[in-house]
Amino acid sequence: MNNAFLKLTNEKIELRTSHSQLLGYWSVEYGGLNEVVHIWKYDSYAHRAAVRAALAQDSQWVEQYISKAMPMLRSQDNEVTYLVPWCQIEMPPKQGVYELVTFQMKPGGPAVWGKAFSKAINTHAKAGYSHLVGVFHTEFGLLNRVHVLWWYEDPDQRAAARHTAHQDARVVAAGKASPSSFLPLWSHLSLTLALYPTDHVNRSV
């Protein structure tokens, strides 16, 4: 990741967070190169549209950040997601690393895969192997995908927890409950740039 971009973002992020709530802003360390992921919260589509309109009129945001950041970007992608009904945002107790795991789900929504998937995720979380921050289902973007955001103290704690979980009969059984309903696609382990207490996912590369 371009160090100048990260430095600029750290210095100017408050210009953006003054307009809407930021859940987190991460620099991908493993599972991707030169990539950042940020998640924003909006109350509605109208709220998001109003924020975007306000940002376009914010001269400080445009001049001090956007005009300088855009030339550093190669591509951008975004998704609109919502929290699944059985999950609430649970912020971690301290700084650490975050793993964003993406699953491809069988068409039909939570009515098809929700029960088995929630059992698999909650069994892993309740066993104490990692801290579950949130589970997000796509509304716009690539469809039938779910993103699960986990927190760990550091990458080594994540590796140790994963190894132990694979030997835990409870976790293994829950994961096998309905293997035809969901398949993992990829995983990113990221370092925090900024963290605030949300369901709009934006990815910039």
Helices and strands as residue ranges (DSSP letters): H 3-17, E 21-30, E 36-41, H 45-56, H 59-61, I 62-66, H 67-69, G 70-72, E 76-83, E 97-105, H 110-126, E 131-140, E 145-152, H 155-165, H 169-175, E 182-195, E 200-204
